[in-house]
């Protein structure tokens, strides 16, 4: 097996990745973490820049607390590091196209810390629906 720069520190099978993903989702649902996320959301006030400032570090720490047990180390000094979380995210992304359950779980996880994207109100970009 050839090593590549993209290879995660801890290669997991699709089933293992699914189990870890379920654990991460469960961690976000824990009362103390839900409280931390809610406070970060309140501080961000739906401002994308503030979401990155307040919400992302909390979400990163919650994920890191779970995935470090599976070999996705933080690789950083002090505070939550994105390195392990990004490696885990790349691994999950690689399984999304092969496993609809992983894709669904990944979407659920992203929805926990990314603001919903709003569509333009006037229906721009609807794919050219003709009315005749």
C-alpha positions, 0 to 999 in steps of 0.5 A: 500500500503506497503512502500518500500525503492525503492518507489520514493518520488513522485509516478507518474502514467505512464501518469504523468511520461510521461508528466514530461519526456516530460518536461525534454526533452523539457528543454534540448532543451531550447537554454540556456540549449543546450548551457550549454550542448554543452560547457560541451561536448566541455570540455569533448572531448569525454573522458568518465571520463571528460563526468562524470566531465563536462556533468553529473553535467549540465545534472543533474541540468537541470533535477533537475530544472524540476522534483523538482516541482513534488516532486523529491527533490535534498536532497543535500546541494549546487550544483545539487544533484543526489538523486532526479534525480536518484529517477526519473530515477528509476521511469521511468525505472519501466515504460519502460517495460510497455509503449513503448512511455516512453521507447522511450522518456527515450532513447531519454533523455539518448542520450542527455547526454550519449556518443554513444556507439561504436561497435568493428570495427571487428564485434566481438560478432555478435551472431555466424553468420555462413558462409558456 
